[in-house]
Amino acid sequence: MKLRVAVLYGGRSGEHDVSVRSARSILDALDPARYEKIEYFIDRQGKWLPKPILPEPGAQDIDVVFPVLHGTFGEDGTVQGLLELADLPYVGAGVLGSSVSMDKEMMKRVCKERMLPIVDYVTLTRDNLCAEAVREALPFPMFVKPANLGSSVGISKVHDESQLGPALELAARYDRKIIVERGIEGRELECAVLGNESPVASLPCEILPSKEFYDYDDKYLLDKAETKVPADLPPERTEELRRLAVECYRAVECEGMGRVDFLLEAATGKLYLNEINTIPGFTSISMFPKMWEHSGIAFGALVDRLIELALDRHQRKKATQFTR
C-alpha cells in the first residue's frame, strides 16, 4: 500500500518562487512505486488549491505532509500549528523549533544562552528605526536584515552612514522587527543536519558569492556563485563546524532537517553561527541536498529519510497523554 504524501508549496512569503522550485524537485524524487503524491499549491494571496479539509484529524486520508513553504507563513510555525491541530505527521521542525529558528533575534538569544558563538547585533522595530542607536553599537560594515525572512530577501550590506537609513527602510518593508549585525569579512560556510533526537551533521560546504555577499539574485537568478563541497577546511575545523551545527540544531529544538549557516572571520579565524533554516531549499542548486549527497545520501534517499523521521516523531508523540 502506497504512502500518501501531501506536498505543500508556494505560499504568501517573498520566497514563493523558491518554494515552487523546491517542491518540484521533491515531487520528482518521490518514488511512484512507494508514494501517492498529493499536491497543495498556495498562491501569493494565501488561497489553497485544491481547498483542503483541515484541520480535521486524518483529513483526506493523508499519511504524511511535506511542507515546502520557505519563509513567512510556512517556516515560522504557522503551518506546523495547523498540522498539529489536524494530528498529521509532517516533515521538519515542530511549532517551537520553527518559530524560534525563523526569528533571527530569538535564534541568537537561544544560542547565546547555550554559549554558542554569535555575531554582535542590534534589534530595531519598524516604528523606531533609530539609525543613531545602530551607529553607537556597531562599526561599519554591517548587515541589515528583516528578522523573519530568508533567501536574503530585504538584506543589505551597509558600508557607511549614507546607506544605513535606506537599508533600514528596505528591511522594514518585509518585517516589523529588524536585526542589524556586525559585518564579518571572511568565508561563508554551511552545514546540513538531519534527525530528531539524535541529529547528525553532513560534510560542510563553502559558498563563493559572485557579488559582495550571497544575496537573492546571486542565489537564484545570476547562476554565477560557486560552491565547494566539501569545504576546504582542516579536519579539526570541519569537526568544530559540524559540532556547532548540531549544538545549534538542538538549542532551537529543531527536528527533521536544518541547514546551519556560518561565518569564518578572516582576521581572527573565529567561527560564528549566522542562522539556521528549518526548511532549506531543495532546488537544483540548493546546498542542503548537495551536502548530503557528498556525505553519502542521494536526493531520493534523503526525501525518504525525512518522511521516515516525520512518521517516527508522530508515532512517539502518541505516547503523550493530552487529557486527565
N, C-alpha and C positions, 0 to 999 in steps of 0.2 A: 504494500500500500504506500503510495507516494505521500511525502510530507508536503502539506500545503503552506507555502511561504508567501506572505504578503509583503511586497516591497513598497515602501512609502517614499516618494521623492517629489522634487520641485520645491514648493513652499514659498512663503512670503518674504524670506530674507534676501539680502543683497547677494547671496551665494546660490540663488535659484539655478542659474545655468550650470554651475559646477555640480550641483546635486543631480541634475538631469544626466550629465555625462557619467557621473559615478554610478548612478543606478543602472544605466545601460550596460556598463561593464559587469556589474554584479548579476543582472538578469541573464546576460550572455554566458556567465560562468556557472549558473545553476544547472546541474545535470538533469535533463528532462526525464531520464530513467529513474531518478530519485525524488525529484521535486515537481510539484504542481505550482506554477507561478501565478500569483495574483497581483496585479499592478494597481496602485492607487496614486494617481497624479494629483498634486495640489498646485493650483495655479497661483499667480502672483497676488491675487486678491484673497487667497485662502480657501477657494472653492475646491472641494474634493470631487474627483472624477474617477470611477463612479462614486456615488454617495454611499459611504459605509454606514452600517448599523452598529454604531459604537456609542456609549461604552457597554453595551450589553455583553456580559461574560460569554465567551465562546462564540462571538459574533461571526456569522458567515462561515463557520467551520474552518477557521484559520488555526493552523497548528503553531506557527511562529511568525513574528513580524520582524522585518529587516528595515529599520528606519535609515534612510539615506538622505536625511534632511540636514544639511550643513547650516550652522549659524542659528539665528534667532528663530523661535517657534519650532525648533526641531532638535537642536543640540543643547538646549538650555533647560531641559527638564519638563517642558510643557507637554510635548507629545508623550514622553515617558510616563507622565502622570495619567494621561488618558489611557495608555495601555495598561497601567497598573489597575485602573478602575475597571477595565474590561477583563482583567485577570488573564491577559495574554502574554505568553513568553515573547521576549523581544531581544534583539541583538544590541549589545553595547551597555553603557553605563546606566545606572538607575537614576531616579529623580535627583537625589542629593549629589551624586558624583557629576551628573550632567550640569546642574546649575552652578555648582562651585567651580568646575573647570571652565565653564563658559565665561564667567565673570573674571576678567584678568586680575582685578584687585583682590577678590576673595581667594583666588588661587594663590596669589602671592602671600596673602595673610596666613593661609593654612601652611604653606611651605615654610614660611618664616618661623612659624610655631614649631615646626619639626627641625629647625636649624639647617634647612637646605639653602643653598646659595642662590639668592635672587638679586636682581639689579635694583639700585636706588630708584624710587619713583615718587610721584605726587599724584593725588587724585583730585579732580575738579568735577563740578556739576554743570550742566547746561545753563542753569540760572546764575552761575557765578564763575565765569571764565576769567579768573584772575591771573593774567599773564605775569604780574609782578611776583606773586607767590611762587610761580614756577621758576622765574629767573633767580629768586633768592635761594631756592633749594637745589637747583641742578645747573651744571655747566652745559654749554653748547659743545658738541651737537647733542640733540635729544630727539626721542621719538614720541609723537603724539598719536594716541590710538583711541578709538571707541572701546569702552571696557568690554562690551558684549558683541563681538563680531569676529569673523575670521576671514581667511583668504586675503588678508592685508587690505580689505576694503576700508577706506576712510583714514588710512595711516599716512603720516607724513614724517619725513626726516627734516628736522629744523636745525639750520646752521647758525642763525643769528636772530636778533630780536625782531627784525622786519618780517620774518617768516612765521613767527610764533602765533600771532593773532589769527591770520588766515588758517593756519593748521588747526587751531583750537575750534574755529568755526566749522571747518570741514568735519572734524571728528564729532562735533555736537549735532550734526545733521543725522548721524547714524545711531546715537545713543545719548541718554540723559546723563550718563556718567563717562568721564574722560580720564584716561590714565596717561601720564607723561613719564617717560623713563629716560634715565641717563643713557646716552648713546654709547654703545660698546663697539670699538673698532677691532675687528678680528674675524673669526671664522663662524659660519652658520652651520650647525650640526643638528641632526635629527636621529631619534631612536624610536622604533616601534615596540609596543608592549602588548602582550596577548595573555589573557587568562582571567580567572575570577579570584579565588582565594590564594592561588599560587601563581602569580603572574611571572612571565619570563620576558626578557628583552632580546631584541634582534641585534644583529650587527648594525652599527650606526652608519649613517651616510653624511656626506657634506654637500651643501648647496653652494654653487658658484654663480651668483647672480650676474646677469649681463648689464644690469643697471646698478645704481648706487646701493640699493637694497632690494630684497626679494619681494616686490610689490605684486599687485593683482595682474598687471599687464605681463610682467616677467613670468609669473606662474602659469598663465593660461592663454595668453594671446601672442606673445612675441616668438615663442619657441626658440629662445636664444640662451636661456640659463642652462648651465651644465651641472651635472651631479656626479659624485663619486661614491660608488657602493662596492665594498665598504669604504668608509672614510680612511684616509691615510693618517693613522694615529699610532703612537707607540702602544704596545699591548696593555700597559698599565693604565694609560689614559682611556683606552677603549673600555676597559673593565670599570673604571671610575664612572664613565658616562652611562654605561648600562646599569650600574648600581643606582645611580641617581635617578635614572628614568623610572626604575621600579619603585624607588622610595617616593618619588613624586606621585606616581600612579596610586600607590597605597595611601598616601596622605590625603588625597582628594576623594578616596573611596571609589576609584574608577573600577569598572568591570568590563569584561568582554574584550575591548580593544582601546588603544590610545596611542597617539603619536606625541612624543615629548620633544620639544624644540629647545636647543641650547645655543649659547653664545660662548665662544672661546676667545677671551680677550688677548690680543696680541702683546700688549705691553706688559701684562702681569702673568700670563699663562693660566689665569683663573677661569674655571668653567662655571657658567651661570645658567640656571634654569630660566627659560624665557616664557614658555606656556605649554599647556597640554591640550590636545584636540581629541575629544571623545568620539567624534565621527569623522575620522580623517578621510581625505579624498581617495577615491578608487578609480580615478580616470587613468588613461593610458600613460600619463606622465607622473602620476601620484607616487610618492615615495613610500607610503605605508606598505602596499603590496610588493613594491620592488625590494624593500629591505628584507621582508620575509622570504621572498624568492631567493635572495642571496644567502639567507640563513637556512634554506632547505625546505621551505613550504611554498609550493606553487600556488598561483592565484585561486584555482578551483578548490584546492585542499584548504586554503585559508578561509574561503567562504564556508566550506563545510564545517571547519573548526569553530567558526563564530556562531553558526547555528547550533552546534552541539553545546557550546558554552551557554547560550541563551536558554536552551532546554534544561540544562543541568541546574542553572540558577533558579529557574522557575520550579523545578522539582524540589529543590532544597527549601524554597520558600513555603512549600506546602506543609512543612514541619512546624511552621509558626502558627500559634493559636491567636485568632483575632477576636474571639469572644470569651466570656467567662464560662 
